[in-house]
């Protein structure tokens, strides 16, 4: 069974190593930034039977949570780990999740399966797609706030 929890300082090496193996998708890792996000409690990790499966770097922003990166170990991809991390954020933070990703990328394939495409926007080098994922509780909460 996959356990989802917030990263602690001892998880840094696993996060950094996985990030480093995926620089083609994520860009270069910045150790100080990863350590800061761990301290702020904004990196979620997935572990199963003591094996590190992946991480999710996010930030709570107003009425939604922004996911900056989700990265799952090569051997665990396609098994729902990324989806579980997104659902965990929705369930525990009680906010919808939003993410920007490069158009026509592996990341966009992931987000298009679990979320609603909101818009496209220009990026620094490539066009970006914006996705949003809402759980039933966040939809009900939004309707209450909007006065439905």
C-alpha positions, 0 to 999 in steps of 0.5 A: 500500500502506498503511504503519502506523507510530507517530506522531512530532511531525511528524505532530501537525498531520495528527492534530489536523486529522483529529480536528478534522474529526470532533469530532461523533464524537470530541469536541473535540481536546486538543492537549497530550493528543495530543502526550503520546500521540505522545511515549509512542508510543501513536498509530498512523498510517496513510499511503499514497503520502504521504497521511495516512489516519488514526490510532489512539489506544491504551494497553497495559493488562495483558493487553490493549490499549485503543483509545480512538479510531480515526479514518480520513480520509473518503476512505479509510473502508470500505477496511479501514484501521481493521481494519489498524490493529487487526490491527497492534496485535494482531500487534505487541503480542501482546495482544487489543484492547478498545474501548468505544463508544457503542451504535448508533453508527458506531463500534459498527458498525465494532467489531461487524464485527471483534470480539466483543461482551462487554457493555454498560455505562452511560456518562456520557450514553449506553450503551456497548458493549464489544468485544474483538478477538483474533488467533490468536496472542493466543488461543494465548497466553491459553490457555497462560496459563490452562493449557488 
